[in-house]
């Protein structure tokens, strides 16, 4: 409605709008045991699994809500909270751990004021810790959206994040 | 390799290459080549294994001489193409050359024996034609048109290959069980849920040679009598999933998948199932539950999946690496595969070298090599200036082995005897800057997080073990803690249903066995000699080295560092939270932990 409406609405569907979910339900209507792909596609469309979406999905695909919630909370891929504009995933695989991934996470939380699993209040960044992305020779690694940043040092995190802050108006220092 | 007198450029375009900047190099190469001034063309390939020099490009001239250049950037592309046009070699960038196996990093490859990785880095994984040109799909044709399913199983049995996912069960025997199981419908599953942190063999094979896995699946499906197969692949591997999609579509077009494949009356098709992130789904029964759309929790066996698996039907599950070796075995014969390796461990094993090793990457070696050969001859030893301390094998289910065990053979039974496991192939090298207690704590925090919660010993036992380890790392450990760890470890091993719990204590047990002095240093002397555990270290600045640049003071989150400009700085130990940000920031390496 508002021209100044938030960016996120362009990227992801609003959980009140169930039309995208209908399409997803139709896609898997013939497939046996498709709960995980249903949830994966729903998350892709909505950015996270809102309670409204899970309820509608359970009803539409013939599951108990408890089954849907059970699967959604079992697998680490699924999120129950909306995410920020940029997703930062810090790898904490063994090679990255040995190479100092802890320091990378530390510096990110220093700079953004949020810890693993949290989103900055301005909805710019969500920080997650992930287990091994399989690019061990570049450790320590973080992935911002789909860009991999390897051989990181805490001191260059600020520079990397600056790129994603957007219009420049919000960059510190 | 190169056709029509042109120079062929092959860019390593796997996840590791792209992460290192291969996309920018690709764009630069394409732009340069588009000018039409160069007598060369570009192709892509999966990971060559030399991850430590990515991005890499292989240049094959009209004379057939191939040179692999590494550490490329978009900026270096014009210089590279100029040299190629002039017939010159840029020595500093050379990684490998086909006319001199000892040049540059040559011994990284010459010490390997590539069966599973036979095509990785050599062919374009998105082109079925390139795979076919290497003899691809001939093994499947041979099995389907001239061998009975029983003959096929015999041949695989003769090869002696054991499951490469970690458990090491003989593949031929496993197929035999599924073949004999009664059922109107049988399933084959390729386990590509590579969850071990520090392991990326399966990802590299799927990205570099997806058709080898598919061909292996066709042969396996035919052997056991399955008409429907699944590849259960981690969602964290988007490129592998994309290349599998491309490969499956090409197979259907060529009549290698679908109805009546290879001109026989055999129907076979493969579907991809994306994992959603749960380490326990590497376990067979948990993986089956996950494909069925449930929480991925293991169940008691028997019944084994061979009799009652997916949807209650006979199901055979093999790992990516196992399946990728199958076409080679059928094409070259089980005996030839069995001629490589040790008495009870045949063939080759792919390892991911990572951590403090000089050449981190992907290496395939014959069984029977020593760990020393893998880490030092292939991997080039430990990174400059440090001493080898340990190698961690088998990820969270495995163990840490000290220098005194470096002559252990790469062999299922020899490695199991040390307390570690062969595992899926992750090999993380640790040096003097790695704290073994912290490493044990790290692995346990992983298994604790990934425990599905079904079995009490695993769910609660790992939590208690983790608490004790955190206490030890925090400087509050007591001598009795070591005994408690032993007791808990034994109970968890005995009381867990699946291998996740059954092996979870291994990293703790092996570090307590081989690095007991480090535990005692933490508990008795309250010292972390590696300088890792924050509660047990003090950060100091070497006054004679510090230039007073102030970089450390700037990054310190608690303002514990002070000093005049251009004068040596100092750290106030009471304010310092030992986050070590200053240590990594110092351009002079003047800050140290003790």
Interface residues (C-beta under 8 A of the other chain):
Chain A: X32 X33 X34 X35 X36 X37 X39 X40 X67 X70 X71 X74 X75 X76 X77 X78 X92 X93 X94 X95 X97 X98 X99 X100 X103 X106 X107 X110 X130 X131 X132 X133 X134 X135 X136 X137 X138 X139 X141 X148 X150 X153 X154 X155
Chain B: X15 X16 X18 X19 X20 X51 X52 X54 X194 X195 X196 X197 X198 X199 X200 X203 X204 X235 X236 X237 X273 X274 X275 X276 X277 X278 X279 X290 X291 X292 X293 X294 X295 X296 X311 X352 X354 X355 X356 X360 X361 X392 X395 X426 X428 X430 X434 X439 X442 X443 X446 X452 X551 X555 X557 X579 X580 X581 X584 X585
